[in-house]
Every structure is written in structure tokens, then in C-alpha cells.
Amino acid sequence: MAFEDNELLFGADKSPRIVAIELGETGTVKVYRREKEGSTAVDVEPFHPFVWTDGDITDLGLENAQKLAGDLRYNWLVTVDSWKELIALRNGLKKAGRSFFAMSDPVQHYLSATGRTLFKQLPFEELKRLQLEVLSPTGESDLADASQNPIASIALSDNSGWEQLIVVDPENTEESEHGALKQLTAIIKERDPDVIEGHDLFRFDLPYLVARSRKAKVKLDWGRSSGFLRSRPSRLQIAEKTIDYPKFQVDGRHFVDTFLLAQFYDVGMRTLSGFERIDVAQHFGFCDAAEVSALTGKALQREYLGKSERFRKRALCAVRETRALADLLSPSYFIQAQIFPYNYQDVIVRGNATRINALFLREYLRQRHSIPEMPMARSFEGGFTAIYFTGVARNIWHCDVASLYPSIMFSLIAFRPPINSRSFGICLPICAVSVSKPKGRCSSLTKKEIARGGITSMLCKTPSRF
């Protein structure tokens, strides 16, 4: 069986070339597909969100309640006909003091229920990706300072090689900025990207655009159905770092921030000297003109006020470097979006445990099997560490740095659920598929080859309540 044919990992529905899902009118979703010739088609399909509950709901007389197989805690499934009805159902169950489990993301509901995922049979090169870089007159990265000043330029490019620079006239900033923001929205609708990429997109570019559009009274209706740009506070834990940022969303498209991709890359490598765009671009050899790329402050402002060609080069250099970084760092997440029932931008920021849990929930739902309750949190000692040798090792014939977790799980019968176990027993099959890949080179890998790495053994290293 081909790797991508495994239904436990990729879902049971092989519908190809889905690029986005968004909520439609009441009781529907819009499914956007990339046609072979490059156009984007949309299908409107029924949407039935659901809640898992325990046996206590039998006295509530709920319609569309189905008894599930097995004797785990949540053994009833209640479906409704719209997202609004789901919210009302959850509120009603809370007030009644009933125990239930529900997912909070409508896209995850739809993908889990149908067994579909994004991007199946779609080459990464056919994903429409647009890069965005917004410059203030002095190029500062502090949002509070930048928001007080008009935009200097908006640089755009995409993965076809197209580029465009919108420059705000410094001699007529109010009218010119208003026109630039309207032109940006028009370009996004015309180019119709699946993904909008930028470096520090969430913490600077998008908030800056929102602040200036409010002042200019321009609507940022970037959604495929003319939905507006919206955000909410979010927090991301990456190793020892906690990053607070506004999570932006717009219907029918995805946002990818290469600043976050660089943070994830450096967790394992610890080789980046910094996380500004120029730092990451120089690390990977993408910065052809460091002097131009690093232009900022008063020097940048002089070039801008002088309407120089050097300013234009600085603005376009930024989107070219962002495109190169996204080309390198995002393909592994593109593949993961074909596996996990999430939006593309959510796959990037979800933790390992959350992503793996979504696979279990999808399969239990497909099999109409009850699911367990969340276990009580408990402490554990952690991993075993031992050093048997110090110094320089010579004449090494083989060095295996692969995780020991899968080997232990497969070799010890104690880790296999017994026949009469209350567990559904899909953990080991998922692990078996995830580790049955060819072993590659290790010490000879370049920085770019490591950055392009795909699915790792996280499928076997992450604990799950299942």
C-alpha cells in the first residue's frame, strides 16, 4: 500500500485538490478546489457539526442522537444542522450539567466528519502563494511607532514570479495611502491566492495594515466570499519561548508567517543568529544584497523621500527573501495538511499532541466508536539519560540517532493492547506507518535539506489519551 493511501493517516475520503474550507450559509460549508488548468472551483456542501456526550443525555430527548460502539465514556454522538445550533446545544448541555466533548473549530468538524483533508494530489508548486511586505517610512519593526505613520510601500509577489510594488506618495500621503490599501485588496481578489505569506506577518504587517486601514476608512475584505480580515489574541509555546501574537484569519485563505517557521526550525538546530528576515535569509544564503536588504531607519527614509530606485529594491528584496524562506520551510507543513484535519495555517501552530489526537478522533468518529474521557494530569520522571563514554569517538561504522520509542513499543508485548481491551487499538498501526520510511543521510545533510524535512517520528513520540 502506498504511504498516501493509508486511511488512518490521510483520511478515508480521497477527494483531491481541496485548497480551503469555509463556513457558508446556515448548514453549509464552501469547499474550494484547484482545477487542473489552475482555476479555483467552489462547491457548497451540507455541514452537520457534532458533539460526543455520555449516556446521561438519553433523558433529554435530543434528535439525531446515535449510540456508539464500545463502552468508553463518551458513547453518544449528537449531530445538528448548523454551527449556530451546535453552539446552542453546547450551551444547553453545560446548563444541564451534562458531560460532553466537542471540537471548537468548524473546519476540523467538517474534515473529521468527511475524512477529507487539504491538498491531496496537489503539488506544492500549484498552491497559489502570495508574499506580502509592508514598509513604514523608516522601516521600523515596532508596531506602536509604525502605526502612527502612513505606509511607505506594499510589496507583493507570488510563486509564479509575478511582483508588484505599491508606493505611497510621500508628498500626498493621505490620498495615496487610501488608494494603496484599496489597490492591495483589489490585487488579492484578482490574484486569488490560497496562502498569504510574510515575515512577522502576524505581529507587524497585518496589524499595521489594519491600523492604517481604519484611519483611511478602507475595508480589508480579503476573503474569497468577501469576508473581512479578523483576529484574536493567541499564544504559542515553542520550546522555552512563549510568543504572544494576534492570530489573523480570513475566509477561504491561509496565512503563513515565516517568522514562526524559522522559530520551529531553530528548535532542533539552534543555529540561527536571529529571527529577523535578513538574519534567516542570510543563514540560508538567500540574501543577495545584504546592504540593501538591511536598509532601515533614517537611511531608508531618505531613499523613500527621494523616490529612489534603491528604496524600490529594498522593498522587493523583502518579498523575494520571504518567498525563498517559505519555499524552503513550509513544504513539510503542506504535507501535514494532507494528513491532519486542520486548516493549513492551523497545522503549523498546533502542538504534536493536539495533531495526533485529531487523527484518533477522526478514526473513532469514522468507526462510530465511543471515545475516552481526558485522563487526570499526573507527573512522571521523564526520560532516562546515561553517558557510557566521553571523548572523541574514532572509526565509527554506524551511528543511529533515530528515536527508541517506536522500537520499544513494537518489541515489548506490554505495550500492545489485549484483545479484550477497552482501547480501540489504532495507536500501533499509526506508529507502524509513520516509521516505515527509508533511512536517510545524517551528517551530510545541508541546512536547506534539514529545513525541508517532512513528517518526523512525532507520531510515535506523542502520548495520547487513546
Secondary structure as a PSIPRED ss2 file (coil, helix, strand):
# PSIPRED VFORMAT (PSIPRED V4.0)

   1 M C   1.000  0.000  0.000
   2 A C   1.000  0.000  0.000
   3 F H   0.000  1.000  0.000
   4 E H   0.000  1.000  0.000
   5 D H   0.000  1.000  0.000
   6 N C   1.000  0.000  0.000
   7 E H   0.000  1.000  0.000
   8 L H   0.000  1.000  0.000
   9 L H   0.000  1.000  0.000
  10 F H   0.000  1.000  0.000
  11 G C   1.000  0.000  0.000
  12 A C   1.000  0.000  0.000
  13 D C   1.000  0.000  0.000
  14 K C   1.000  0.000  0.000
  15 S C   1.000  0.000  0.000
  16 P C   1.000  0.000  0.000
  17 R C   1.000  0.000  0.000
  18 I E   0.000  0.000  1.000
  19 V E   0.000  0.000  1.000
  20 A E   0.000  0.000  1.000
  21 I E   0.000  0.000  1.000
  22 E E   0.000  0.000  1.000
  23 L E   0.000  0.000  1.000
  24 G C   1.000  0.000  0.000
  25 E C   1.000  0.000  0.000
  26 T C   1.000  0.000  0.000
  27 G C   1.000  0.000  0.000
  28 T E   0.000  0.000  1.000
  29 V E   0.000  0.000  1.000
  30 K E   0.000  0.000  1.000
  31 V E   0.000  0.000  1.000
  32 Y E   0.000  0.000  1.000
  33 R E   0.000  0.000  1.000
  34 R E   0.000  0.000  1.000
  35 E C   1.000  0.000  0.000
  36 K C   1.000  0.000  0.000
  37 E C   1.000  0.000  0.000
  38 G C   1.000  0.000  0.000
  39 S C   1.000  0.000  0.000
  40 T E   0.000  0.000  1.000
  41 A E   0.000  0.000  1.000
  42 V E   0.000  0.000  1.000
  43 D E   0.000  0.000  1.000
  44 V E   0.000  0.000  1.000
  45 E E   0.000  0.000  1.000
  46 P E   0.000  0.000  1.000
  47 F C   1.000  0.000  0.000
  48 H C   1.000  0.000  0.000
  49 P C   1.000  0.000  0.000
  50 F E   0.000  0.000  1.000
  51 V E   0.000  0.000  1.000
  52 W E   0.000  0.000  1.000
  53 T E   0.000  0.000  1.000
  54 D C   1.000  0.000  0.000
  55 G H   0.000  1.000  0.000
  56 D H   0.000  1.000  0.000
  57 I H   0.000  1.000  0.000
  58 T H   0.000  1.000  0.000
  59 D H   0.000  1.000  0.000
  60 L H   0.000  1.000  0.000
  61 G C   1.000  0.000  0.000
  62 L C   1.000  0.000  0.000
  63 E C   1.000  0.000  0.000
  64 N C   1.000  0.000  0.000
  65 A E   0.000  0.000  1.000
  66 Q E   0.000  0.000  1.000
  67 K E   0.000  0.000  1.000
  68 L C   1.000  0.000  0.000
  69 A E   0.000  0.000  1.000
  70 G C   1.000  0.000  0.000
  71 D C   1.000  0.000  0.000
  72 L C   1.000  0.000  0.000
  73 R C   1.000  0.000  0.000
  74 Y E   0.000  0.000  1.000
  75 N C   1.000  0.000  0.000
  76 W E   0.000  0.000  1.000
  77 L E   0.000  0.000  1.000
  78 V E   0.000  0.000  1.000
  79 T E   0.000  0.000  1.000
  80 V C   1.000  0.000  0.000
  81 D C   1.000  0.000  0.000
  82 S C   1.000  0.000  0.000
  83 W H   0.000  1.000  0.000
  84 K H   0.000  1.000  0.000
  85 E H   0.000  1.000  0.000
  86 L H   0.000  1.000  0.000
  87 I H   0.000  1.000  0.000
  88 A H   0.000  1.000  0.000
  89 L H   0.000  1.000  0.000
  90 R H   0.000  1.000  0.000
  91 N H   0.000  1.000  0.000
  92 G H   0.000  1.000  0.000
  93 L H   0.000  1.000  0.000
  94 K H   0.000  1.000  0.000
  95 K H   0.000  1.000  0.000
  96 A C   1.000  0.000  0.000
  97 G C   1.000  0.000  0.000
  98 R C   1.000  0.000  0.000
  99 S C   1.000  0.000  0.000
 100 F E   0.000  0.000  1.000
 101 F E   0.000  0.000  1.000
 102 A C   1.000  0.000  0.000
 103 M C   1.000  0.000  0.000
 104 S C   1.000  0.000  0.000
 105 D C   1.000  0.000  0.000
 106 P H   0.000  1.000  0.000
 107 V H   0.000  1.000  0.000
 108 Q H   0.000  1.000  0.000
 109 H H   0.000  1.000  0.000
 110 Y H   0.000  1.000  0.000
 111 L H   0.000  1.000  0.000
 112 S H   0.000  1.000  0.000
 113 A H   0.000  1.000  0.000
 114 T H   0.000  1.000  0.000
 115 G C   1.000  0.000  0.000
 116 R C   1.000  0.000  0.000
 117 T C   1.000  0.000  0.000
 118 L C   1.000  0.000  0.000
 119 F C   1.000  0.000  0.000
 120 K C   1.000  0.000  0.000
 121 Q C   1.000  0.000  0.000
 122 L C   1.000  0.000  0.000
 123 P C   1.000  0.000  0.000
 124 F H   0.000  1.000  0.000
 125 E H   0.000  1.000  0.000
 126 E H   0.000  1.000  0.000
 127 L C   1.000  0.000  0.000
 128 K C   1.000  0.000  0.000
 129 R E   0.000  0.000  1.000
 130 L E   0.000  0.000  1.000
 131 Q E   0.000  0.000  1.000
 132 L E   0.000  0.000  1.000
 133 E E   0.000  0.000  1.000
 134 V E   0.000  0.000  1.000
 135 L E   0.000  0.000  1.000
 136 S C   1.000  0.000  0.000
 137 P C   1.000  0.000  0.000
 138 T C   1.000  0.000  0.000
 139 G C   1.000  0.000  0.000
 140 E C   1.000  0.000  0.000
 141 S C   1.000  0.000  0.000
 142 D C   1.000  0.000  0.000
 143 L H   0.000  1.000  0.000
 144 A H   0.000  1.000  0.000
 145 D H   0.000  1.000  0.000
 146 A H   0.000  1.000  0.000
 147 S C   1.000  0.000  0.000
 148 Q C   1.000  0.000  0.000
 149 N C   1.000  0.000  0.000
 150 P C   1.000  0.000  0.000
 151 I C   1.000  0.000  0.000
 152 A C   1.000  0.000  0.000
 153 S E   0.000  0.000  1.000
 154 I E   0.000  0.000  1.000
 155 A E   0.000  0.000  1.000
 156 L E   0.000  0.000  1.000
 157 S E   0.000  0.000  1.000
 158 D E   0.000  0.000  1.000
 159 N C   1.000  0.000  0.000
 160 S C   1.000  0.000  0.000
 161 G C   1.000  0.000  0.000
 162 W C   1.000  0.000  0.000
 163 E E   0.000  0.000  1.000
 164 Q E   0.000  0.000  1.000
 165 L E   0.000  0.000  1.000
 166 I E   0.000  0.000  1.000
 167 V E   0.000  0.000  1.000
 168 V C   1.000  0.000  0.000
 169 D C   1.000  0.000  0.000
 170 P C   1.000  0.000  0.000
 171 E C   1.000  0.000  0.000
 172 N C   1.000  0.000  0.000
 173 T H   0.000  1.000  0.000
 174 E H   0.000  1.000  0.000
 175 E H   0.000  1.000  0.000
 176 S H   0.000  1.000  0.000
 177 E H   0.000  1.000  0.000
 178 H H   0.000  1.000  0.000
 179 G H   0.000  1.000  0.000
 180 A H   0.000  1.000  0.000
 181 L H   0.000  1.000  0.000
 182 K H   0.000  1.000  0.000
 183 Q H   0.000  1.000  0.000
 184 L H   0.000  1.000  0.000
 185 T H   0.000  1.000  0.000
 186 A H   0.000  1.000  0.000
 187 I H   0.000  1.000  0.000
 188 I H   0.000  1.000  0.000
 189 K H   0.000  1.000  0.000
 190 E H   0.000  1.000  0.000
 191 R H   0.000  1.000  0.000
 192 D C   1.000  0.000  0.000
 193 P C   1.000  0.000  0.000
 194 D C   1.000  0.000  0.000
 195 V E   0.000  0.000  1.000
 196 I E   0.000  0.000  1.000
 197 E E   0.000  0.000  1.000
 198 G E   0.000  0.000  1.000
 199 H C   1.000  0.000  0.000
 200 D C   1.000  0.000  0.000
 201 L H   0.000  1.000  0.000
 202 F H   0.000  1.000  0.000
 203 R H   0.000  1.000  0.000
 204 F H   0.000  1.000  0.000
 205 D H   0.000  1.000  0.000
 206 L H   0.000  1.000  0.000
 207 P H   0.000  1.000  0.000
 208 Y H   0.000  1.000  0.000
 209 L H   0.000  1.000  0.000
 210 V H   0.000  1.000  0.000
 211 A H   0.000  1.000  0.000
 212 R H   0.000  1.000  0.000
 213 S H   0.000  1.000  0.000
 214 R H   0.000  1.000  0.000
 215 K H   0.000  1.000  0.000
 216 A H   0.000  1.000  0.000
 217 K C   1.000  0.000  0.000
 218 V C   1.000  0.000  0.000
 219 K C   1.000  0.000  0.000
 220 L C   1.000  0.000  0.000
 221 D C   1.000  0.000  0.000
 222 W C   1.000  0.000  0.000
 223 G C   1.000  0.000  0.000
 224 R C   1.000  0.000  0.000
 225 S C   1.000  0.000  0.000
 226 S C   1.000  0.000  0.000
 227 G C   1.000  0.000  0.000
 228 F C   1.000  0.000  0.000
 229 L C   1.000  0.000  0.000
 230 R E   0.000  0.000  1.000
 231 S E   0.000  0.000  1.000
 232 R E   0.000  0.000  1.000
 233 P E   0.000  0.000  1.000
 234 S E   0.000  0.000  1.000
 235 R E   0.000  0.000  1.000
 236 L E   0.000  0.000  1.000
 237 Q E   0.000  0.000  1.000
 238 I E   0.000  0.000  1.000
 239 A C   1.000  0.000  0.000
 240 E C   1.000  0.000  0.000
 241 K E   0.000  0.000  1.000
 242 T E   0.000  0.000  1.000
 243 I E   0.000  0.000  1.000
 244 D E   0.000  0.000  1.000
 245 Y E   0.000  0.000  1.000
 246 P E   0.000  0.000  1.000
 247 K E   0.000  0.000  1.000
 248 F E   0.000  0.000  1.000
 249 Q E   0.000  0.000  1.000
 250 V E   0.000  0.000  1.000
 251 D C   1.000  0.000  0.000
 252 G C   1.000  0.000  0.000
 253 R E   0.000  0.000  1.000
 254 H E   0.000  0.000  1.000
 255 F E   0.000  0.000  1.000
 256 V E   0.000  0.000  1.000
 257 D E   0.000  0.000  1.000
 258 T H   0.000  1.000  0.000
 259 F H   0.000  1.000  0.000
 260 L H   0.000  1.000  0.000
 261 L H   0.000  1.000  0.000
 262 A H   0.000  1.000  0.000
 263 Q H   0.000  1.000  0.000
 264 F H   0.000  1.000  0.000
 265 Y H   0.000  1.000  0.000
 266 D H   0.000  1.000  0.000
 267 V H   0.000  1.000  0.000
 268 G H   0.000  1.000  0.000
 269 M H   0.000  1.000  0.000
 270 R C   1.000  0.000  0.000
 271 T C   1.000  0.000  0.000
 272 L C   1.000  0.000  0.000
 273 S C   1.000  0.000  0.000
 274 G C   1.000  0.000  0.000
 275 F C   1.000  0.000  0.000
 276 E C   1.000  0.000  0.000
 277 R H   0.000  1.000  0.000
 278 I H   0.000  1.000  0.000
 279 D H   0.000  1.000  0.000
 280 V H   0.000  1.000  0.000
 281 A H   0.000  1.000  0.000
 282 Q H   0.000  1.000  0.000
 283 H H   0.000  1.000  0.000
 284 F C   1.000  0.000  0.000
 285 G C   1.000  0.000  0.000
 286 F C   1.000  0.000  0.000
 287 C C   1.000  0.000  0.000
 288 D C   1.000  0.000  0.000
 289 A C   1.000  0.000  0.000
 290 A H   0.000  1.000  0.000
 291 E H   0.000  1.000  0.000
 292 V H   0.000  1.000  0.000
 293 S H   0.000  1.000  0.000
 294 A C   1.000  0.000  0.000
 295 L C   1.000  0.000  0.000
 296 T C   1.000  0.000  0.000
 297 G H   0.000  1.000  0.000
 298 K H   0.000  1.000  0.000
 299 A H   0.000  1.000  0.000
 300 L H   0.000  1.000  0.000
 301 Q H   0.000  1.000  0.000
 302 R H   0.000  1.000  0.000
 303 E H   0.000  1.000  0.000
 304 Y H   0.000  1.000  0.000
 305 L H   0.000  1.000  0.000
 306 G C   1.000  0.000  0.000
 307 K C   1.000  0.000  0.000
 308 S C   1.000  0.000  0.000
 309 E H   0.000  1.000  0.000
 310 R H   0.000  1.000  0.000
 311 F H   0.000  1.000  0.000
 312 R H   0.000  1.000  0.000
 313 K H   0.000  1.000  0.000
 314 R H   0.000  1.000  0.000
 315 A H   0.000  1.000  0.000
 316 L H   0.000  1.000  0.000
 317 C H   0.000  1.000  0.000
 318 A H   0.000  1.000  0.000
 319 V H   0.000  1.000  0.000
 320 R H   0.000  1.000  0.000
 321 E H   0.000  1.000  0.000
 322 T H   0.000  1.000  0.000
 323 R H   0.000  1.000  0.000
 324 A H   0.000  1.000  0.000
 325 L H   0.000  1.000  0.000
 326 A H   0.000  1.000  0.000
 327 D H   0.000  1.000  0.000
 328 L H   0.000  1.000  0.000
 329 L H   0.000  1.000  0.000
 330 S C   1.000  0.000  0.000
 331 P H   0.000  1.000  0.000
 332 S H   0.000  1.000  0.000
 333 Y H   0.000  1.000  0.000
 334 F H   0.000  1.000  0.000
 335 I H   0.000  1.000  0.000
 336 Q H   0.000  1.000  0.000
 337 A C   1.000  0.000  0.000
 338 Q C   1.000  0.000  0.000
 339 I C   1.000  0.000  0.000
 340 F C   1.000  0.000  0.000
 341 P C   1.000  0.000  0.000
 342 Y C   1.000  0.000  0.000
 343 N C   1.000  0.000  0.000
 344 Y H   0.000  1.000  0.000
 345 Q H   0.000  1.000  0.000
 346 D H   0.000  1.000  0.000
 347 V H   0.000  1.000  0.000
 348 I H   0.000  1.000  0.000
 349 V H   0.000  1.000  0.000
 350 R C   1.000  0.000  0.000
 351 G C   1.000  0.000  0.000
 352 N H   0.000  1.000  0.000
 353 A H   0.000  1.000  0.000
 354 T H   0.000  1.000  0.000
 355 R H   0.000  1.000  0.000
 356 I H   0.000  1.000  0.000
 357 N H   0.000  1.000  0.000
 358 A H   0.000  1.000  0.000
 359 L H   0.000  1.000  0.000
 360 F H   0.000  1.000  0.000
 361 L H   0.000  1.000  0.000
 362 R H   0.000  1.000  0.000
 363 E H   0.000  1.000  0.000
 364 Y H   0.000  1.000  0.000
 365 L H   0.000  1.000  0.000
 366 R H   0.000  1.000  0.000
 367 Q C   1.000  0.000  0.000
 368 R C   1.000  0.000  0.000
 369 H E   0.000  0.000  1.000
 370 S C   1.000  0.000  0.000
 371 I E   0.000  0.000  1.000
 372 P C   1.000  0.000  0.000
 373 E C   1.000  0.000  0.000
 374 M C   1.000  0.000  0.000
 375 P C   1.000  0.000  0.000
 376 M C   1.000  0.000  0.000
 377 A C   1.000  0.000  0.000
 378 R C   1.000  0.000  0.000
 379 S C   1.000  0.000  0.000
 380 F C   1.000  0.000  0.000
 381 E C   1.000  0.000  0.000
 382 G C   1.000  0.000  0.000
 383 G C   1.000  0.000  0.000
 384 F C   1.000  0.000  0.000
 385 T C   1.000  0.000  0.000
 386 A C   1.000  0.000  0.000
 387 I C   1.000  0.000  0.000
 388 Y C   1.000  0.000  0.000
 389 F C   1.000  0.000  0.000
 390 T C   1.000  0.000  0.000
 391 G C   1.000  0.000  0.000
 392 V C   1.000  0.000  0.000
 393 A C   1.000  0.000  0.000
 394 R C   1.000  0.000  0.000
 395 N C   1.000  0.000  0.000
 396 I C   1.000  0.000  0.000
 397 W C   1.000  0.000  0.000
 398 H C   1.000  0.000  0.000
 399 C C   1.000  0.000  0.000
 400 D C   1.000  0.000  0.000
 401 V C   1.000  0.000  0.000
 402 A C   1.000  0.000  0.000
 403 S C   1.000  0.000  0.000
 404 L C   1.000  0.000  0.000
 405 Y H   0.000  1.000  0.000
 406 P H   0.000  1.000  0.000
 407 S H   0.000  1.000  0.000
 408 I H   0.000  1.000  0.000
 409 M H   0.000  1.000  0.000
 410 F H   0.000  1.000  0.000
 411 S H   0.000  1.000  0.000
 412 L C   1.000  0.000  0.000
 413 I H   0.000  1.000  0.000
 414 A H   0.000  1.000  0.000
 415 F H   0.000  1.000  0.000
 416 R C   1.000  0.000  0.000
 417 P C   1.000  0.000  0.000
 418 P C   1.000  0.000  0.000
 419 I C   1.000  0.000  0.000
 420 N C   1.000  0.000  0.000
 421 S C   1.000  0.000  0.000
 422 R C   1.000  0.000  0.000
 423 S C   1.000  0.000  0.000
 424 F C   1.000  0.000  0.000
 425 G C   1.000  0.000  0.000
 426 I C   1.000  0.000  0.000
 427 C H   0.000  1.000  0.000
 428 L H   0.000  1.000  0.000
 429 P H   0.000  1.000  0.000
 430 I H   0.000  1.000  0.000
 431 C H   0.000  1.000  0.000
 432 A H   0.000  1.000  0.000
 433 V H   0.000  1.000  0.000
 434 S H   0.000  1.000  0.000
 435 V H   0.000  1.000  0.000
 436 S C   1.000  0.000  0.000
 437 K C   1.000  0.000  0.000
 438 P C   1.000  0.000  0.000
 439 K C   1.000  0.000  0.000
 440 G C   1.000  0.000  0.000
 441 R C   1.000  0.000  0.000
 442 C C   1.000  0.000  0.000
 443 S C   1.000  0.000  0.000
 444 S C   1.000  0.000  0.000
 445 L C   1.000  0.000  0.000
 446 T C   1.000  0.000  0.000
 447 K H   0.000  1.000  0.000
 448 K H   0.000  1.000  0.000
 449 E H   0.000  1.000  0.000
 450 I H   0.000  1.000  0.000
 451 A H   0.000  1.000  0.000
 452 R C   1.000  0.000  0.000
 453 G C   1.000  0.000  0.000
 454 G C   1.000  0.000  0.000
 455 I C   1.000  0.000  0.000
 456 T C   1.000  0.000  0.000
 457 S C   1.000  0.000  0.000
 458 M H   0.000  1.000  0.000
 459 L H   0.000  1.000  0.000
 460 C H   0.000  1.000  0.000
 461 K H   0.000  1.000  0.000
 462 T C   1.000  0.000  0.000
 463 P C   1.000  0.000  0.000
 464 S C   1.000  0.000  0.000
 465 R C   1.000  0.000  0.000
 466 F C   1.000  0.000  0.000
